[in-house]
Amino acid sequence: MAAFVGIVLTIVAMGVASNRITDRAIRAEYGDEPADGVGDDDDTGRDGLG
């Protein structure tokens, strides 16, 4: 049971770390302004690939 809980917590920790790293990379690329993506009419032509 302890091993199962440890594996689940490890997977959760990896997911949290992945989201934080991804968010940090997006902010570094596009700036600190969060974009919700809904109703965004100004198309800048950027595809997010660098």
PDBQT receptor file of N, H, CA, C and O in Angstrom, charges set to zero:
ATOM      1  N   MET A   1       0.832  -1.192   0.000  1.00  0.00    +0.000 N 
ATOM      2  CA  MET A   1       0.000   0.000   0.000  1.00  0.00    +0.000 C 
ATOM      3  C   MET A   1       0.879   1.258   0.000  1.00  0.00    +0.000 C 
ATOM      4  O   MET A   1       0.585   2.228  -0.699  1.00  0.00    +0.000 OA
ATOM      5  N   ALA A   2       1.942   1.231   0.779  1.00  0.00    +0.000 N 
ATOM      6  H   ALA A   2       2.181   0.443   1.346  1.00  0.00    +0.000 HD
ATOM      7  CA  ALA A   2       2.833   2.384   0.843  1.00  0.00    +0.000 C 
ATOM      8  C   ALA A   2       3.513   2.630  -0.503  1.00  0.00    +0.000 C 
ATOM      9  O   ALA A   2       3.705   3.776  -0.909  1.00  0.00    +0.000 OA
ATOM     10  N   ALA A   3       3.873   1.550  -1.189  1.00  0.00    +0.000 N 
ATOM     11  H   ALA A   3       3.716   0.619  -0.860  1.00  0.00    +0.000 HD
ATOM     12  CA  ALA A   3       4.506   1.698  -2.498  1.00  0.00    +0.000 C 
ATOM     13  C   ALA A   3       3.529   2.309  -3.499  1.00  0.00    +0.000 C 
ATOM     14  O   ALA A   3       3.918   3.148  -4.310  1.00  0.00    +0.000 OA
ATOM     15  N   PHE A   4       2.272   1.896  -3.449  1.00  0.00    +0.000 N 
ATOM     16  H   PHE A   4       1.956   1.214  -2.790  1.00  0.00    +0.000 HD
ATOM     17  CA  PHE A   4       1.255   2.433  -4.348  1.00  0.00    +0.000 C 
ATOM     18  C   PHE A   4       1.056   3.931  -4.109  1.00  0.00    +0.000 C 
ATOM     19  O   PHE A   4       0.992   4.711  -5.059  1.00  0.00    +0.000 OA
ATOM     20  N   VAL A   5       0.960   4.323  -2.856  1.00  0.00    +0.000 N 
ATOM     21  H   VAL A   5       1.011   3.689  -2.084  1.00  0.00    +0.000 HD
ATOM     22  CA  VAL A   5       0.805   5.741  -2.512  1.00  0.00    +0.000 C 
ATOM     23  C   VAL A   5       2.024   6.522  -2.985  1.00  0.00    +0.000 C 
ATOM     24  O   VAL A   5       1.884   7.634  -3.494  1.00  0.00    +0.000 OA
ATOM     25  N   GLY A   6       3.205   5.962  -2.827  1.00  0.00    +0.000 N 
ATOM     26  H   GLY A   6       3.319   5.058  -2.414  1.00  0.00    +0.000 HD
ATOM     27  CA  GLY A   6       4.425   6.624  -3.280  1.00  0.00    +0.000 C 
ATOM     28  C   GLY A   6       4.450   6.824  -4.783  1.00  0.00    +0.000 C 
ATOM     29  O   GLY A   6       4.875   7.872  -5.267  1.00  0.00    +0.000 OA
ATOM     30  N   ILE A   7       3.995   5.821  -5.522  1.00  0.00    +0.000 N 
ATOM     31  H   ILE A   7       3.649   4.969  -5.128  1.00  0.00    +0.000 HD
ATOM     32  CA  ILE A   7       3.957   5.933  -6.983  1.00  0.00    +0.000 C 
ATOM     33  C   ILE A   7       2.953   7.002  -7.410  1.00  0.00    +0.000 C 
ATOM     34  O   ILE A   7       3.242   7.809  -8.293  1.00  0.00    +0.000 OA
ATOM     35  N   VAL A   8       1.773   7.007  -6.784  1.00  0.00    +0.000 N 
ATOM     36  H   VAL A   8       1.538   6.351  -6.067  1.00  0.00    +0.000 HD
ATOM     37  CA  VAL A   8       0.760   8.001  -7.119  1.00  0.00    +0.000 C 
ATOM     38  C   VAL A   8       1.268   9.403  -6.806  1.00  0.00    +0.000 C 
ATOM     39  O   VAL A   8       1.097  10.310  -7.621  1.00  0.00    +0.000 OA
ATOM     40  N   LEU A   9       1.885   9.600  -5.653  1.00  0.00    +0.000 N 
ATOM     41  H   LEU A   9       2.025   8.863  -4.992  1.00  0.00    +0.000 HD
ATOM     42  CA  LEU A   9       2.413  10.918  -5.299  1.00  0.00    +0.000 C 
ATOM     43  C   LEU A   9       3.535  11.347  -6.245  1.00  0.00    +0.000 C 
ATOM     44  O   LEU A   9       3.673  12.533  -6.546  1.00  0.00    +0.000 OA
ATOM     45  N   THR A  10       4.321  10.406  -6.707  1.00  0.00    +0.000 N 
ATOM     46  H   THR A  10       4.209   9.442  -6.463  1.00  0.00    +0.000 HD
ATOM     47  CA  THR A  10       5.379  10.719  -7.664  1.00  0.00    +0.000 C 
ATOM     48  C   THR A  10       4.784  11.200  -8.979  1.00  0.00    +0.000 C 
ATOM     49  O   THR A  10       5.267  12.171  -9.562  1.00  0.00    +0.000 OA
ATOM     50  N   ILE A  11       3.743  10.530  -9.445  1.00  0.00    +0.000 N 
ATOM     51  H   ILE A  11       3.351   9.741  -8.971  1.00  0.00    +0.000 HD
ATOM     52  CA  ILE A  11       3.086  10.931 -10.690  1.00  0.00    +0.000 C 
ATOM     53  C   ILE A  11       2.462  12.318 -10.542  1.00  0.00    +0.000 C 
ATOM     54  O   ILE A  11       2.554  13.137 -11.456  1.00  0.00    +0.000 OA
ATOM     55  N   VAL A  12       1.835  12.586  -9.413  1.00  0.00    +0.000 N 
ATOM     56  H   VAL A  12       1.759  11.920  -8.670  1.00  0.00    +0.000 HD
ATOM     57  CA  VAL A  12       1.245  13.906  -9.167  1.00  0.00    +0.000 C 
ATOM     58  C   VAL A  12       2.334  14.977  -9.146  1.00  0.00    +0.000 C 
ATOM     59  O   VAL A  12       2.156  16.050  -9.723  1.00  0.00    +0.000 OA
ATOM     60  N   ALA A  13       3.442  14.698  -8.495  1.00  0.00    +0.000 N 
ATOM     61  H   ALA A  13       3.586  13.827  -8.027  1.00  0.00    +0.000 HD
ATOM     62  CA  ALA A  13       4.533  15.672  -8.422  1.00  0.00    +0.000 C 
ATOM     63  C   ALA A  13       5.100  15.960  -9.810  1.00  0.00    +0.000 C 
ATOM     64  O   ALA A  13       5.422  17.108 -10.116  1.00  0.00    +0.000 OA
ATOM     65  N   MET A  14       5.225  14.940 -10.648  1.00  0.00    +0.000 N 
ATOM     66  H   MET A  14       4.963  14.007 -10.399  1.00  0.00    +0.000 HD
ATOM     67  CA  MET A  14       5.720  15.154 -12.007  1.00  0.00    +0.000 C 
ATOM     68  C   MET A  14       4.749  16.009 -12.820  1.00  0.00    +0.000 C 
ATOM     69  O   MET A  14       5.176  16.854 -13.607  1.00  0.00    +0.000 OA
ATOM     70  N   GLY A  15       3.458  15.796 -12.633  1.00  0.00    +0.000 N 
ATOM     71  H   GLY A  15       3.111  15.110 -11.994  1.00  0.00    +0.000 HD
ATOM     72  CA  GLY A  15       2.468  16.599 -13.342  1.00  0.00    +0.000 C 
ATOM     73  C   GLY A  15       2.516  18.058 -12.924  1.00  0.00    +0.000 C 
ATOM     74  O   GLY A  15       2.451  18.952 -13.768  1.00  0.00    +0.000 OA
ATOM     75  N   VAL A  16       2.629  18.302 -11.623  1.00  0.00    +0.000 N 
ATOM     76  H   VAL A  16       2.682  17.576 -10.937  1.00  0.00    +0.000 HD
ATOM     77  CA  VAL A  16       2.705  19.678 -11.117  1.00  0.00    +0.000 C 
ATOM     78  C   VAL A  16       3.967  20.361 -11.634  1.00  0.00    +0.000 C 
ATOM     79  O   VAL A  16       3.918  21.509 -12.075  1.00  0.00    +0.000 OA
ATOM     80  N   ALA A  17       5.082  19.668 -11.582  1.00  0.00    +0.000 N 
ATOM     81  H   ALA A  17       5.122  18.735 -11.224  1.00  0.00    +0.000 HD
ATOM     82  CA  ALA A  17       6.337  20.244 -12.061  1.00  0.00    +0.000 C 
ATOM     83  C   ALA A  17       6.272  20.532 -13.555  1.00  0.00    +0.000 C 
ATOM     84  O   ALA A  17       6.766  21.563 -14.013  1.00  0.00    +0.000 OA
ATOM     85  N   SER A  18       5.668  19.630 -14.312  1.00  0.00    +0.000 N 
ATOM     86  H   SER A  18       5.268  18.793 -13.941  1.00  0.00    +0.000 HD
ATOM     87  CA  SER A  18       5.534  19.827 -15.751  1.00  0.00    +0.000 C 
ATOM     88  C   SER A  18       4.698  21.060 -16.065  1.00  0.00    +0.000 C 
ATOM     89  O   SER A  18       5.059  21.847 -16.940  1.00  0.00    +0.000 OA
ATOM     90  N   ASN A  19       3.595  21.234 -15.365  1.00  0.00    +0.000 N 
ATOM     91  H   ASN A  19       3.301  20.595 -14.654  1.00  0.00    +0.000 HD
ATOM     92  CA  ASN A  19       2.742  22.404 -15.590  1.00  0.00    +0.000 C 
ATOM     93  C   ASN A  19       3.462  23.695 -15.232  1.00  0.00    +0.000 C 
ATOM     94  O   ASN A  19       3.334  24.690 -15.946  1.00  0.00    +0.000 OA
ATOM     95  N   ARG A  20       4.213  23.696 -14.145  1.00  0.00    +0.000 N 
ATOM     96  H   ARG A  20       4.317  22.888 -13.565  1.00  0.00    +0.000 HD
ATOM     97  CA  ARG A  20       4.937  24.901 -13.748  1.00  0.00    +0.000 C 
ATOM     98  C   ARG A  20       6.012  25.257 -14.762  1.00  0.00    +0.000 C 
ATOM     99  O   ARG A  20       6.185  26.429 -15.095  1.00  0.00    +0.000 OA
ATOM    100  N   ILE A  21       6.734  24.261 -15.253  1.00  0.00    +0.000 N 
ATOM    101  H   ILE A  21       6.594  23.309 -14.982  1.00  0.00    +0.000 HD
ATOM    102  CA  ILE A  21       7.791  24.511 -16.237  1.00  0.00    +0.000 C 
ATOM    103  C   ILE A  21       7.193  25.007 -17.547  1.00  0.00    +0.000 C 
ATOM    104  O   ILE A  21       7.727  25.922 -18.174  1.00  0.00    +0.000 OA
ATOM    105  N   THR A  22       6.074  24.397 -17.961  1.00  0.00    +0.000 N 
ATOM    106  H   THR A  22       5.640  23.654 -17.452  1.00  0.00    +0.000 HD
ATOM    107  CA  THR A  22       5.415  24.817 -19.190  1.00  0.00    +0.000 C 
ATOM    108  C   THR A  22       4.897  26.239 -19.068  1.00  0.00    +0.000 C 
ATOM    109  O   THR A  22       5.076  27.041 -19.984  1.00  0.00    +0.000 OA
ATOM    110  N   ASP A  23       4.255  26.566 -17.948  1.00  0.00    +0.000 N 
ATOM    111  H   ASP A  23       4.109  25.914 -17.204  1.00  0.00    +0.000 HD
ATOM    112  CA  ASP A  23       3.758  27.928 -17.736  1.00  0.00    +0.000 C 
ATOM    113  C   ASP A  23       4.896  28.937 -17.748  1.00  0.00    +0.000 C 
ATOM    114  O   ASP A  23       4.760  30.020 -18.317  1.00  0.00    +0.000 OA
ATOM    115  N   ARG A  24       6.006  28.595 -17.131  1.00  0.00    +0.000 N 
ATOM    116  H   ARG A  24       6.117  27.715 -16.668  1.00  0.00    +0.000 HD
ATOM    117  CA  ARG A  24       7.158  29.502 -17.099  1.00  0.00    +0.000 C 
ATOM    118  C   ARG A  24       7.712  29.719 -18.510  1.00  0.00    +0.000 C 
ATOM    119  O   ARG A  24       8.094  30.836 -18.858  1.00  0.00    +0.000 OA
ATOM    120  N   ALA A  25       7.759  28.667 -19.314  1.00  0.00    +0.000 N 
ATOM    121  H   ALA A  25       7.449  27.759 -19.031  1.00  0.00    +0.000 HD
ATOM    122  CA  ALA A  25       8.265  28.800 -20.682  1.00  0.00    +0.000 C 
ATOM    123  C   ALA A  25       7.329  29.644 -21.536  1.00  0.00    +0.000 C 
ATOM    124  O   ALA A  25       7.790  30.434 -22.360  1.00  0.00    +0.000 OA
ATOM    125  N   ILE A  26       6.021  29.491 -21.351  1.00  0.00    +0.000 N 
ATOM    126  H   ILE A  26       5.646  28.850 -20.681  1.00  0.00    +0.000 HD
ATOM    127  CA  ILE A  26       5.057  30.288 -22.103  1.00  0.00    +0.000 C 
ATOM    128  C   ILE A  26       5.169  31.756 -21.712  1.00  0.00    +0.000 C 
ATOM    129  O   ILE A  26       5.137  32.633 -22.575  1.00  0.00    +0.000 OA
ATOM    130  N   ARG A  27       5.302  32.028 -20.411  1.00  0.00    +0.000 N 
ATOM    131  H   ARG A  27       5.328  31.316 -19.710  1.00  0.00    +0.000 HD
ATOM    132  CA  ARG A  27       5.453  33.420 -19.971  1.00  0.00    +0.000 C 
ATOM    133  C   ARG A  27       6.742  34.020 -20.519  1.00  0.00    +0.000 C 
ATOM    134  O   ARG A  27       6.766  35.195 -20.885  1.00  0.00    +0.000 OA
ATOM    135  N   ALA A  28       7.815  33.232 -20.580  1.00  0.00    +0.000 N 
ATOM    136  H   ALA A  28       7.795  32.277 -20.283  1.00  0.00    +0.000 HD
ATOM    137  CA  ALA A  28       9.081  33.738 -21.100  1.00  0.00    +0.000 C 
ATOM    138  C   ALA A  28       8.970  34.041 -22.588  1.00  0.00    +0.000 C 
ATOM    139  O   ALA A  28       9.599  34.984 -23.069  1.00  0.00    +0.000 OA
ATOM    140  N   GLU A  29       8.189  33.267 -23.322  1.00  0.00    +0.000 N 
ATOM    141  H   GLU A  29       7.678  32.501 -22.931  1.00  0.00    +0.000 HD
ATOM    142  CA  GLU A  29       8.046  33.461 -24.759  1.00  0.00    +0.000 C 
ATOM    143  C   GLU A  29       7.112  34.617 -25.094  1.00  0.00    +0.000 C 
ATOM    144  O   GLU A  29       7.414  35.425 -25.972  1.00  0.00    +0.000 OA
ATOM    145  N   TYR A  30       5.981  34.700 -24.401  1.00  0.00    +0.000 N 
ATOM    146  H   TYR A  30       5.735  34.044 -23.687  1.00  0.00    +0.000 HD
ATOM    147  CA  TYR A  30       4.942  35.656 -24.780  1.00  0.00    +0.000 C 
ATOM    148  C   TYR A  30       4.748  36.784 -23.783  1.00  0.00    +0.000 C 
ATOM    149  O   TYR A  30       3.935  37.675 -24.029  1.00  0.00    +0.000 OA
ATOM    150  N   GLY A  31       5.453  36.780 -22.684  1.00  0.00    +0.000 N 
ATOM    151  H   GLY A  31       6.114  36.056 -22.484  1.00  0.00    +0.000 HD
ATOM    152  CA  GLY A  31       5.304  37.828 -21.688  1.00  0.00    +0.000 C 
ATOM    153  C   GLY A  31       4.458  37.371 -20.520  1.00  0.00    +0.000 C 
ATOM    154  O   GLY A  31       3.951  36.249 -20.509  1.00  0.00    +0.000 OA
ATOM    155  N   ASP A  32       4.306  38.242 -19.535  1.00  0.00    +0.000 N 
ATOM    156  H   ASP A  32       4.718  39.153 -19.543  1.00  0.00    +0.000 HD
ATOM    157  CA  ASP A  32       3.615  37.877 -18.298  1.00  0.00    +0.000 C 
ATOM    158  C   ASP A  32       2.104  37.983 -18.381  1.00  0.00    +0.000 C 
ATOM    159  O   ASP A  32       1.418  37.524 -17.467  1.00  0.00    +0.000 OA
ATOM    160  N   GLU A  33       1.558  38.567 -19.433  1.00  0.00    +0.000 N 
ATOM    161  H   GLU A  33       2.115  38.940 -20.175  1.00  0.00    +0.000 HD
ATOM    162  CA  GLU A  33       0.119  38.737 -19.529  1.00  0.00    +0.000 C 
ATOM    163  C   GLU A  33      -0.551  37.397 -19.826  1.00  0.00    +0.000 C 
ATOM    164  O   GLU A  33      -0.295  36.799 -20.871  1.00  0.00    +0.000 OA
ATOM    165  N   PRO A  34      -1.396  36.922 -18.926  1.00  0.00    +0.000 N 
ATOM    166  CA  PRO A  34      -2.065  35.646 -19.192  1.00  0.00    +0.000 C 
ATOM    167  C   PRO A  34      -3.112  35.804 -20.272  1.00  0.00    +0.000 C 
ATOM    168  O   PRO A  34      -3.843  36.794 -20.296  1.00  0.00    +0.000 OA
ATOM    169  N   ALA A  35      -3.186  34.844 -21.154  1.00  0.00    +0.000 N 
ATOM    170  H   ALA A  35      -2.591  34.040 -21.134  1.00  0.00    +0.000 HD
ATOM    171  CA  ALA A  35      -4.176  34.864 -22.231  1.00  0.00    +0.000 C 
ATOM    172  C   ALA A  35      -5.152  33.731 -22.003  1.00  0.00    +0.000 C 
ATOM    173  O   ALA A  35      -4.760  32.584 -21.790  1.00  0.00    +0.000 OA
ATOM    174  N   ASP A  36      -6.446  34.074 -22.052  1.00  0.00    +0.000 N 
ATOM    175  H   ASP A  36      -6.764  35.006 -22.225  1.00  0.00    +0.000 HD
ATOM    176  CA  ASP A  36      -7.431  33.026 -21.819  1.00  0.00    +0.000 C 
ATOM    177  C   ASP A  36      -7.764  32.273 -23.091  1.00  0.00    +0.000 C 
ATOM    178  O   ASP A  36      -8.275  31.156 -23.026  1.00  0.00    +0.000 OA
ATOM    179  N   GLY A  37      -7.484  32.863 -24.257  1.00  0.00    +0.000 N 
ATOM    180  H   GLY A  37      -7.069  33.771 -24.310  1.00  0.00    +0.000 HD
ATOM    181  CA  GLY A  37      -7.708  32.192 -25.513  1.00  0.00    +0.000 C 
ATOM    182  C   GLY A  37      -9.141  32.226 -25.996  1.00  0.00    +0.000 C 
ATOM    183  O   GLY A  37      -9.408  31.837 -27.133  1.00  0.00    +0.000 OA
ATOM    184  N   VAL A  38     -10.068  32.674 -25.178  1.00  0.00    +0.000 N 
ATOM    185  H   VAL A  38      -9.851  32.990 -24.254  1.00  0.00    +0.000 HD
ATOM    186  CA  VAL A  38     -11.463  32.732 -25.573  1.00  0.00    +0.000 C 
ATOM    187  C   VAL A  38     -11.781  34.149 -26.032  1.00  0.00    +0.000 C 
ATOM    188  O   VAL A  38     -11.538  35.113 -25.307  1.00  0.00    +0.000 OA
ATOM    189  N   GLY A  39     -12.321  34.270 -27.231  1.00  0.00    +0.000 N 
ATOM    190  H   GLY A  39     -12.519  33.486 -27.820  1.00  0.00    +0.000 HD
ATOM    191  CA  GLY A  39     -12.684  35.575 -27.744  1.00  0.00    +0.000 C 
ATOM    192  C   GLY A  39     -11.493  36.425 -28.148  1.00  0.00    +0.000 C 
ATOM    193  O   GLY A  39     -11.608  37.648 -28.218  1.00  0.00    +0.000 OA
ATOM    194  N   ASP A  40     -10.370  35.815 -28.409  1.00  0.00    +0.000 N 
ATOM    195  H   ASP A  40     -10.276  34.821 -28.352  1.00  0.00    +0.000 HD
ATOM    196  CA  ASP A  40      -9.163  36.545 -28.794  1.00  0.00    +0.000 C 
ATOM    197  C   ASP A  40      -9.204  36.776 -30.298  1.00  0.00    +0.000 C 
ATOM    198  O   ASP A  40      -8.918  35.865 -31.075  1.00  0.00    +0.000 OA
ATOM    199  N   ASP A  41      -9.557  37.990 -30.712  1.00  0.00    +0.000 N 
ATOM    200  H   ASP A  41      -9.789  38.730 -30.081  1.00  0.00    +0.000 HD
ATOM    201  CA  ASP A  41      -9.765  38.267 -32.127  1.00  0.00    +0.000 C 
ATOM    202  C   ASP A  41      -8.514  38.731 -32.849  1.00  0.00    +0.000 C 
ATOM    203  O   ASP A  41      -8.468  38.672 -34.077  1.00  0.00    +0.000 OA
ATOM    204  N   ASP A  42      -7.503  39.187 -32.137  1.00  0.00    +0.000 N 
ATOM    205  H   ASP A  42      -7.540  39.235 -31.138  1.00  0.00    +0.000 HD
ATOM    206  CA  ASP A  42      -6.314  39.680 -32.808  1.00  0.00    +0.000 C 
ATOM    207  C   ASP A  42      -5.360  38.523 -33.086  1.00  0.00    +0.000 C 
ATOM    208  O   ASP A  42      -4.717  37.996 -32.178  1.00  0.00    +0.000 OA
ATOM    209  N   ASP A  43      -5.284  38.141 -34.354  1.00  0.00    +0.000 N 
ATOM    210  H   ASP A  43      -5.806  38.569 -35.092  1.00  0.00    +0.000 HD
ATOM    211  CA  ASP A  43      -4.433  37.041 -34.782  1.00  0.00    +0.000 C 
ATOM    212  C   ASP A  43      -3.079  37.599 -35.213  1.00  0.00    +0.000 C 
ATOM    213  O   ASP A  43      -2.971  38.298 -36.221  1.00  0.00    +0.000 OA
ATOM    214  N   THR A  44      -2.049  37.277 -34.430  1.00  0.00    +0.000 N 
ATOM    215  H   THR A  44      -2.136  36.710 -33.612  1.00  0.00    +0.000 HD
ATOM    216  CA  THR A  44      -0.724  37.815 -34.724  1.00  0.00    +0.000 C 
ATOM    217  C   THR A  44       0.068  36.918 -35.661  1.00  0.00    +0.000 C 
ATOM    218  O   THR A  44       1.169  37.283 -36.075  1.00  0.00    +0.000 OA
ATOM    219  N   GLY A  45      -0.466  35.759 -36.004  1.00  0.00    +0.000 N 
ATOM    220  H   GLY A  45      -1.360  35.463 -35.668  1.00  0.00    +0.000 HD
ATOM    221  CA  GLY A  45       0.236  34.873 -36.916  1.00  0.00    +0.000 C 
ATOM    222  C   GLY A  45       1.240  33.974 -36.225  1.00  0.00    +0.000 C 
ATOM    223  O   GLY A  45       1.879  33.148 -36.876  1.00  0.00    +0.000 OA
ATOM    224  N   ARG A  46       1.391  34.117 -34.928  1.00  0.00    +0.000 N 
ATOM    225  H   ARG A  46       0.871  34.789 -34.398  1.00  0.00    +0.000 HD
ATOM    226  CA  ARG A  46       2.340  33.264 -34.220  1.00  0.00    +0.000 C 
ATOM    227  C   ARG A  46       1.685  31.926 -33.933  1.00  0.00    +0.000 C 
ATOM    228  O   ARG A  46       0.520  31.865 -33.539  1.00  0.00    +0.000 OA
ATOM    229  N   ASP A  47       2.427  30.871 -34.129  1.00  0.00    +0.000 N 
ATOM    230  H   ASP A  47       3.374  30.920 -34.448  1.00  0.00    +0.000 HD
ATOM    231  CA  ASP A  47       1.883  29.549 -33.900  1.00  0.00    +0.000 C 
ATOM    232  C   ASP A  47       2.426  28.912 -32.620  1.00  0.00    +0.000 C 
ATOM    233  O   ASP A  47       2.084  27.770 -32.315  1.00  0.00    +0.000 OA
ATOM    234  N   GLY A  48       3.260  29.622 -31.870  1.00  0.00    +0.000 N 
ATOM    235  H   GLY A  48       3.538  30.550 -32.118  1.00  0.00    +0.000 HD
ATOM    236  CA  GLY A  48       3.788  29.102 -30.629  1.00  0.00    +0.000 C 
ATOM    237  C   GLY A  48       4.962  28.149 -30.788  1.00  0.00    +0.000 C 
ATOM    238  O   GLY A  48       5.372  27.501 -29.824  1.00  0.00    +0.000 OA
ATOM    239  N   LEU A  49       5.498  28.059 -31.978  1.00  0.00    +0.000 N 
ATOM    240  H   LEU A  49       5.165  28.585 -32.761  1.00  0.00    +0.000 HD
ATOM    241  CA  LEU A  49       6.600  27.142 -32.221  1.00  0.00    +0.000 C 
ATOM    242  C   LEU A  49       7.955  27.840 -32.165  1.00  0.00    +0.000 C 
ATOM    243  O   LEU A  49       8.969  27.247 -32.534  1.00  0.00    +0.000 OA
ATOM    244  N   GLY A  50       7.985  29.053 -31.724  1.00  0.00    +0.000 N 
ATOM    245  H   GLY A  50       7.162  29.535 -31.424  1.00  0.00    +0.000 HD
ATOM    246  CA  GLY A  50       9.258  29.721 -31.531  1.00  0.00    +0.000 C 
ATOM    247  C   GLY A  50       9.438  30.822 -32.423  1.00  0.00    +0.000 C 
ATOM    248  O   GLY A  50      10.472  31.489 -32.379  1.00  0.00    +0.000 OA
TER     249      GLY A  50
